[in-house]
Amino acid sequence: MENKIMISGFGGQGVMLIGQLLGYTAKDVDKKSTFYPAYGPEQRGGTANCTIVISDNEIGSPVPTKIDTLMALNQPSIDKYLDKIKSGGTLIINSNHVKQKVDRNDISIYEVPADDLARELGFAKAANMVMLGAYAEANNILTQEQILSTLKVQLARKAEFFDLNKAAIVKGSETIKNQVGEGF
C-alpha cells in the first residue's frame, strides 16, 4: 500500500500541521512516510502546500507526479492541482473557500464546509482538523483513532486544545459519513 496526499491552501490555514500529523501518525503505526513542504514567497495568506507519502514499504521519492488524494483548502489549490489526482483518487474540498464545481467524474469528491463546522464548535482555527477528520473517513489509510492518539502526543504542551481539536476531527469524519450515506 502506498498513498500519496497533497494538502494545499493559503498560509495560515494549517496546511503544514495536517501534513505533519499525517506523517507522525504513519510513523506511529509503523508505516513509512515522507513530508515535503512547499511555501509561496508570502507568509500568512500566500500559498502553501505539502505532499505526504504513506507506505508499507520504502518510499522512492517524496514528490509524486500523480497523487491519490488532494485536500484543497481554497480555489487556487483546485485550479493548480486538480489534474494531479489520479483516476480513482479522492478530492476533499473546503467548500467555504471553493465555490466552483469540479468537473471530474473519475474521482471521489467530498465537500466539507470546514470553516463553518469549526466555527460551530467555537474554535474557528480548527478548520484544518475538520479536514483531517474528513481525510481519515474518506480514506482507509489512517484511522481517526490513530490520528487522535498522535494528536494527543503532539499537542502535549497545549493539552487544553486537545478536546476542541478532537471534536473538529470527529465533525469532519461525520461530514464524510453523511455524504457517503447520501450517495455522493
Residue, then its C-alpha position, 0 to 999 in steps of 0.5 A: m500500500e502506498n498513498k500519496i496526499m497533497i494538502s494545499g491552501f493559503g498560509g495560515q490555514g494549517v496546511m503544514l500541521i495536517g501534513q505533519l500529523l499525517g506523517y507522525t501518525a504513519k510513523d506511529v503505526d509503523k508505516k513509512s512516510t515522507f513530508y515535503p513542504a512547499y511555501g509561496p514567497e508570502q507568509r500568512g495568506g500566500t500559498a502553501n502546500c505539502t505532499i505526504v507519502i504513506s507506505d508499507n514499504e520504502i518510499g522512492s521519492p517524496v514528490p509524486t507526479k500523480i497523487d491519490t488524494l488532494m485536500a484543497l483548502n481554497q480555489p487556487s489549490i483546485d485550479k493548480y492541482l486538480d489534474k494531479i489526482k489520479s483516476g480513482g483518487t479522492l478530492i476533499i474540498n473546503s467548500n467555504h473557500v471553493k465555490q466552483k464545481v469540479d468537473r471530474n467524474d473519475i474521482s471521489i469528491y467530498e465537500v466539507p464546509a470546514d470553516d463553518l463546522a469549526r466555527e460551530l464548535g467555537f474554535a474557528k482555527a480548527a478548520n484544518m482538523v475538520m479536514l483531517g477528520a474528513y481525510a481519515e473517513a474518506n480514506n482507509i489509510l489512517t484511522q481517526e483513532q490513530i490520528l487522535s492518539t498522535l494528536k494527543v502526543q503532539l499537542a502535549r504542551k497545549a493539552e487544553f486544545f486537545d478536546l476542541n481539536k478532537a471534536a473538529i476531527v470527529k465533525g469532519s469524519e461525520t461530514i464524510k459519513n453523511q455524504v457517503g450515506e447520501g450517495f455522493 
